Amino acid sequence: MNNTYLSINSDFTRSTIRSWWRDLSENRGDRADLRRCHDLTEVFFCPSFHRLYLSLLTEGKVKREALALVTVALAHVKEDISGVTFAQQMGEYRNGQTPQISKMRFRKLVRCESYPELFLPVTRVIRMMDGVVNIDDLVKKLYFWNEKSRKEMTFEYFEKVLQSEGSQGGKKNE
């Protein structure tokens, strides 16, 4: 086993995770098992988690809780998009009215400080976004969930919200 830590941005890691995610869509039983999990401990009992975990070990040490969160989040993803970050997607306006994810829900998400605490909010957000997310950005942000990534997401989200409000002539007072 490699003594270095896994580089989540390496081509090998990204292609391994994408391949694993595509296999999930073909193996609906594995996807269902992950989607039924209520916490990270339950994810550790899913064979599909261990398949991904073992395939990534050749590249370095893997943060188990982080990978468990990534796997359960990806089980809720139906479609991968590019060109926009996960946080920007949340800030995009739906039907020209409100952000896809409300400011309050976004705030609750970024206030989570640990992987177990993040489990429920992130799966809810992905479902609210109809399972359409940028997989590479989602994986990177969740795997390295820390103060820096939360701040980065906050700036991305609010920049998108303010752009959308600006394109509508400013926010309306209610």
Secondary structure by P-SEA (a helix, b strand, c coil): ccccccccccaaaaaaaaaaaaaaaacaaaaaaaaacccaaaaaacaaaaaaaaaaccccccaaaaaaaaaaaaaacccccccccaaaaaacccccccccccaaaaaaaaaccccccaaaaaaaaaaaaccccaaaaaaaaaaaccaaaaaaaaaaaaaaaaaaaaaacccccc
